């Protein structure tokens, strides 16, 4: 027993890590069923670590489990996605305010590099990765662990719709996103917490308002 449990825990984490990547990069799409038997065969594992991996992802908002039925990649409708963005408008400025005074020089340099990389790139998938890294890094020095975990869960849940929205937005509108990132970066560098809060709130709210008119992304 003492060796089985750690082995199962390692296998569960490995399976969860790979499934998380597949969901976040769009290989597994919202509403797609996750078959435990196929995963067990794919990873040469028993059903136990597969079930635990699915529970890990459920806690992160990436998977929905229906009792006596199975597991699916989490799916939202437009109203649910809009509600999540409204929550983000309230809680992310708080996380930012808690984090900004504690961000170190190396973190500020990394944030600036991410802003420049986003502005220079054209690939949607790369932008999504960098954008996530940028925003979560701005919150990383918040000592409110539960808040940061909630923010990451909400980002996970809305990831497929951010991808669809970014593709639909097109490069001609990307200048607005990059401009907001630069404004946010400048406020963070100045340690201007109030301005940083206002900027990130506006950044999220603008996306939410534009999403409200894009019911086609949720079919």
HELIX and SHEET records of a PDB file:
HELIX    1   1 UNK A    2  UNK A   24  1                                  23    
HELIX    2   2 UNK A   36  UNK A   42  1                                   7    
HELIX    3   3 UNK A   47  UNK A   59  1                                  13    
HELIX    4   4 UNK A   78  UNK A  100  1                                  23    
HELIX    5   5 UNK A  105  UNK A  120  1                                  16    
HELIX    6   6 UNK A  124  UNK A  138  1                                  15    
HELIX    7   7 UNK A  145  UNK A  169  1                                  25    
HELIX    8   8 UNK A  171  UNK A  173  5                                   3    
HELIX    9   9 UNK A  174  UNK A  189  1                                  16    
HELIX   10  10 UNK A  193  UNK A  211  1                                  19    
HELIX   11  11 UNK A  215  UNK A  218  5                                   4    
SHEET    1   A 3 UNK A  33  UNK A  34  0                                        
SHEET    2   A 3 UNK A  70  UNK A  73 -1                                        
SHEET    3   A 3 UNK A  63  UNK A  66 -1                                        
END                                                                             
